[in-house]
Amino acid sequence: MKTCFFITPIGKPGSYDRKRSDTIFHFLLEKICEKHKIKVIRADKINEPTSLINNIIGKIISADIVICDLSGNNPNVFYEMAIRHFTGKPIIHIAQIDKPLPFDINDFYTLFIDHSDGSSLKDAEERLEEMIKRSVDTKDAETSNPIIVFTKLNNLSITFSPLQSKTEDSSTPKKSIWTGKWISNFGDVDIVENEDSFSGKYQYYSKSYIGELNGRILDGFIVFKWNWIDSPKNGVGYWDIRNRGSNGEFKGGWYGVRSYSYEGLIEAITQDKVNKTDKDHYPWILYGKVSEYLQSGGSA
């Protein structure tokens, strides 16, 4: 099912912002989207077990269409609008009648709606329905915004390159994914790939890199040796790259030198006998690669 995300000032129950947002949501968006089999979502109606801000940003990026209510010049709304602008995906600006808009977006089409006026709502319904329908029915639909205009005038190609979606093929990712900076539960991990081997460095609860990694990229696993740069501490570890978790993470772990040798860990992995209950085993999770904003049509 296609999705519509509603960026809006929500406010506290009974406030002006909440009354306006509820009116637009229930009497316009739900009505239109239900008719065209589109799921409409608002931030306070997200009921998922992960971070709310992560969910909001994810939906801003992935939604087929975004409706953005600029009324009141709410800073959160403008932050979220800018994220959507960068994707180049369809977004429709709406605002309360007679509310001035900032210079940056004043030249771009905005649908003005007086939520307290039935006639205004009726007129807006017809125009909004046509805009939503056109946006979701057109392959690779794009709307004009300041970022898109800038890139075209300067002959640039800015590509938003999010991580591979968990809904995509969950087989072993392409090798090109590994080089770069990753976020983990022990701090940042920088990986440099070289064919089937890789090297890297890690932070481990430090603002600076304190350790090094060296290992191999096997069929479905990354296996590595780790060591602290200025300490005798060392060991081995792995990441299971066959499938991503529910939030797109790669799960794995590290061991002290007492549990496995490097060759012993490779053997255990190939035989699917890795001991994850060992008291010397510590989960090491790669939550995701730091998003890259690339020019010239590149990809992460």
N, C-alpha and C positions, 0 to 999 in steps of 0.2 A: 504494500500500500504506500502511495506517495504521501509525503509529509509537508505540513506547513508549520513553521515556527513563528510565534508571535512575540516580537521584542516590544516591550511596553513598560512604562512606569506602573508598578502594581500598587504600591502604597498599602497602608493599613486598612483593615475592614472599615467601611463607612466613610473613608476619605474620598476626596474628589478623584484622585488618581484611580482608586479601586473601582469606583462607580463607572468611570469612563472605560477602564479596561474591561470590566465585566460586560458592559453594554456592547462594546465592539466585539468581544469574544463570543458572547452567547447569541446576539441578535444579528451579527453579520458573518463572522468567520465560521462558526459552527454550522450555520445554516448553509452557507455556500459550499464549504468543504464536504459536508455530509452528502450534498447533492452530487458532487463529483468524485466521491469515494476517496477523499483526502483526509488524513488524520491531522487535526490541528492541535498544537501543543503550546502551553505557556509555562514559564519557568516554575511557578508555584504548583503546577500540576504534575511535575515530574516526580515519579515515585519509583526510583531505582536505587539500589544499595550502594552506589559509588558516589564519589564527590559531586556535589551539586554543580559547582563551577565547571568541572570537567564535562559533566553532562550537558550543561548549557552551551559551552563552546563547541562541543561535538555536534550538537543539533544545529547550531548556527552554521557550521561548516557543511553538514551533510544534508540538511533539509532541501527538498525540491524547490520550495518557495519560502521566502521570509517576508513577513509583514512587520514593518517597523513604525511604531507610533512616536513621533518626535515631539509631541506636545510637552511643554514644560522644560525643554532642553535638559532632560535628565542625563547626568554624566554616564551612568551605567548603560543607558540606551545607546548613547553615541559611541561608547567603547565597543559594544556588541555590533552596532551597525558597521563600524570600521572593519571589524573582522570579516563580516559578510562581504563588504565591498571588495576586499582583497581577493576573495575567491572568484569574483567575476560572475557569480551565480545570481539568479533572479531575486531581486528585492523590491518591494513596493513601499514607498514612503507615504505615511499618512500623518495628519496633524489636525489639531483643533482649529476651526475657522478663526481668522484674525490673530493667530499666534505667529509672530515673526520667526523666521528661520535663520540660522547662522549663515554667514557669508559663504562658507565652503560648499554648502549644498543648496544654496538658495536658487541656483540656476537649474536644478534638476527637478523633474516632475514630482509633485507631492499632491496626493488626494486629500483635500480638506473635508473633514467630517465633523459636524456638530452633533455629538452623541445625545444631546438633550432635545433635539428637534427631529420628529418623526419623518418629515419630508426630506431632511438632509440624509438621514439613514437610508431611506428608500432610494434616493438618487445614488448614494454611494454604493449601495448593494449591486446595482446594475453595472456600474463601472468597475467595481472591485471584482465582481465575478468574471467579467470579461478579461481583466488583467491576469487574474489567477489562472484561468483556463488557458489563456494564451501562453503563459509562462511554463506550465507543467506539461502542456501538450507539444511544445516545440522542442525538438531534439537540440541539445547543447544551447538552450536559451540563455541569453546574456542581456543584462540591463546596463545602461550607461550610468557611471558614477565617477567621481573625481579621479580615482585611481586608474580606472579603465581608460579615461580620456588622456591622462598623463602618459600612460604606457604607449598608447597608440600614437600620440603626437611625437613622442621621442623614440619611436620604433623599437620599443622594448617588448620582451615577452616574459612576463612574470608568472611563474607557475607555482601554485600552492601545492606542496607535496606532502600530504599527511602520511602517516604510517599505513601499511597495508591493512585494510579493513578486516575485522574478524569474520565478516561474512564472505570474504573472498576465499579462494582455494587455500586450505590450511596445510598443504604439503610444504616441504622444506623451502623456505624463502630463497630467492635468488641471491647468489653470493655478494652481489653488489650492495646489498643492504647493510653489510657489517661495518665497513669503514665509516668512522664518525664517532660522535659522542653519544653515549647512552646514559639514561638515568636509571639508577638501581637503588635498592634498599640500603646499600652501603656507600652511596655517593656516586659521582660520575665515573664512568668507565670509557676511556678513549681506546678505540680499536682501529688497528691498521691491518687490512687484509692483504695477503700475498698468495694468490692461488688457493691452495688448500690449507695453508697455514696462516697464522695471525700473531701479531704482537700487540701489546697495549700497556696501559697504565691505569691505576685506579686511585681513588681518594680515601675510602674507608674512614668516614666521619672526620675528615680533615679538609681544610680549605685548599690545601696543596696536594699534589699527587705524591703518594708515599710508597706505592708498590708497582710492580711490573707483572705482566702476563705474557706467556708464550704458549702457543698450543696449535691444535689442528682442528679443522672443520671437517667432521666426519659426516656420514650419511644420517642426518637427523640429530646430530649432537655437535656441540663445541666442547672440546676437552682441553684443559690448560694446566700449566704449572703457574703458581703465583709465588711471589717473594716480596718482602719489604726491602726497600732500597738500602736503608741504614740499620737493618736489624737482621738477625739470623732466622727470623720467622719465615716459614715457607710451607707449601703444601700443594694440593691439586684441587681441581674443581671442574664443573661442567655446566652447560646450559642445554636444556632439551629444546630443540628448535623444530620439532616435528609439528607441534600444534601450539597455538597461542591460547592463553587463558581467556576467561570471560571478559577481561578488560584489555586484551591485546598484549599481555605480558608473556615473556619467556621465563619459565621456572627452571631453577637449577640449584646448585649448592657448592660449598667448598669444604674441604677437609684439611686438618692438620696432617703433618707428614707421617704420623703414627698409623693412620687408617689405610691409606692406599699409596702405592707408588704410582707414577704417571702411567706406566705400562699396565699396572694392575687395575687402575680405574678404567682404562680403555677396554681391557678384557671384560670387566664387570658390565660395562655399558653395552658392549656388543652382545653379551649373553643376557642382557636385561636383568642383571642381578645387582644393581646398585643398591647399597644399604643406606636408605634414607633415615633409618631410625638410630644409626650410630650416634653415640653421644658426642662424637667429634664432627658431626655433620651440621652445617649451618646453612639455611636457605639463602641463596643469592639470586635475586630476581631482577631481570632486565625489564623495567616497566615500558620502555620505549626509547626510540632514537629521538634526539632533539630535532624538532621540526626544522626543516631547511626551506628558506625562501630563495629560490634560484632564478637567475635570469637566463636568457637565451634558450628557453625551452628545455632546461635540464630537468633531471628527476633525482629523487633521493636514492 
